Amino acid sequence: MEGQTSQLGRKIALEVSRTLAVYGFAGWFYIVLTALVEPDTLGLKLTHFASFPHDDTFGEACFLISGVSFFIFNMLRTPAKSDQQG
């Protein structure tokens, strides 16, 4: 039973990290396209609902989240050598 719980936790962490990596990359890519098309808007607020974050700050956060999540995803995706033998 304990092995099933750890496998379920691993699957959840794998899917959460993949989701964060994909959506983080999508947010960063949106900001990259915005910077290419309308570079003057990078210093503006991301939304009119809140004064923070700005477009450039959102892009930085998305890039960081995407990179870290992709690293975690790859760590979880590759089983440890002891898992492969057992």
One Martini backbone bead per residue (centre of mass of N, CA, C, O) as a GRO file, in nm:
protein
   86
    1MET     BB    1   0.056   0.063  -0.020
    2GLU     BB    2   0.301   0.257  -0.001
    3GLY     BB    3   0.389   0.231  -0.301
    4GLN     BB    4   0.128   0.354  -0.420
    5THR     BB    5   0.153   0.632  -0.289
    6SER     BB    6   0.428   0.709  -0.415
    7GLN     BB    7   0.335   0.677  -0.708
    8LEU     BB    8   0.112   0.890  -0.694
    9GLY     BB    9   0.294   1.126  -0.610
   10ARG     BB   10   0.475   1.110  -0.860
   11LYS     BB   11   0.253   1.158  -1.073
   12ILE     BB   12   0.162   1.431  -0.969
   13ALA     BB   13   0.438   1.573  -0.985
   14LEU     BB   14   0.476   1.526  -1.287
   15GLU     BB   15   0.218   1.680  -1.386
   16VAL     BB   16   0.270   1.950  -1.248
   17SER     BB   17   0.547   2.007  -1.377
   18ARG     BB   18   0.447   1.999  -1.668
   19THR     BB   19   0.234   2.221  -1.651
   20LEU     BB   20   0.425   2.448  -1.555
   21ALA     BB   21   0.617   2.435  -1.797
   22VAL     BB   22   0.413   2.496  -2.022
   23TYR     BB   23   0.276   2.757  -1.906
   24GLY     BB   24   0.539   2.912  -1.859
   25PHE     BB   25   0.625   2.912  -2.154
   26ALA     BB   26   0.375   3.053  -2.267
   27GLY     BB   27   0.411   3.317  -2.108
   28TRP     BB   28   0.694   3.383  -2.213
   29PHE     BB   29   0.621   3.381  -2.518
   30TYR     BB   30   0.423   3.613  -2.503
   31ILE     BB   31   0.635   3.825  -2.414
   32VAL     BB   32   0.819   3.794  -2.656
   33LEU     BB   33   0.612   3.884  -2.866
   34THR     BB   34   0.556   4.157  -2.737
   35ALA     BB   35   0.852   4.262  -2.763
   36LEU     BB   36   0.850   4.253  -3.078
   37VAL     BB   37   0.584   4.428  -3.133
   38GLU     BB   38   0.554   4.588  -2.820
   39PRO     BB   39   0.803   4.718  -2.633
   40ASP     BB   40   0.652   4.955  -2.470
   41THR     BB   41   0.471   4.743  -2.280
   42LEU     BB   42   0.664   4.612  -2.059
   43GLY     BB   43   0.603   4.842  -1.823
   44LEU     BB   44   0.329   4.750  -1.796
   45LYS     BB   45   0.059   4.628  -1.687
   46LEU     BB   46  -0.088   4.321  -1.706
   47THR     BB   47  -0.333   4.440  -1.539
   48HIS     BB   48  -0.612   4.634  -1.422
   49PHE     BB   49  -0.649   4.493  -1.129
   50ALA     BB   50  -0.331   4.535  -1.091
   51SER     BB   51  -0.010   4.676  -1.022
   52PHE     BB   52   0.081   4.373  -1.008
   53PRO     BB   53   0.239   4.288  -1.264
   54HIS     BB   54   0.448   4.321  -1.514
   55ASP     BB   55   0.541   4.205  -1.806
   56ASP     BB   56   0.843   4.155  -1.739
   57THR     BB   57   0.796   4.005  -1.469
   58PHE     BB   58   0.625   3.778  -1.584
   59GLY     BB   59   0.842   3.665  -1.774
   60GLU     BB   60   1.049   3.593  -1.556
   61ALA     BB   61   0.868   3.401  -1.394
   62CYS     BB   62   0.803   3.204  -1.623
   63PHE     BB   63   1.093   3.120  -1.684
   64LEU     BB   64   1.155   3.005  -1.404
   65ILE     BB   65   0.922   2.803  -1.379
   66SER     BB   66   0.983   2.644  -1.634
   67GLY     BB   67   1.273   2.553  -1.567
   68VAL     BB   68   1.222   2.413  -1.295
   69SER     BB   69   0.993   2.222  -1.388
   70PHE     BB   70   1.158   2.076  -1.606
   71PHE     BB   71   1.368   1.963  -1.417
   72ILE     BB   72   1.173   1.803  -1.238
   73PHE     BB   73   1.048   1.634  -1.460
   74ASN     BB   74   1.316   1.492  -1.543
   75MET     BB   75   1.372   1.366  -1.265
   76LEU     BB   76   1.098   1.200  -1.253
   77ARG     BB   77   1.105   1.050  -1.531
   78THR     BB   78   1.372   0.936  -1.432
   79PRO     BB   79   1.457   0.656  -1.313
   80ALA     BB   80   1.606   0.501  -1.087
   81LYS     BB   81   1.817   0.237  -1.068
   82SER     BB   82   1.660   0.091  -0.839
   83ASP     BB   83   1.386   0.092  -0.995
   84GLN     BB   84   1.479  -0.081  -1.244
   85GLN     BB   85   1.565  -0.344  -1.076
   86GLY     BB   86   1.285  -0.369  -0.892
   0.00000   0.00000   0.00000
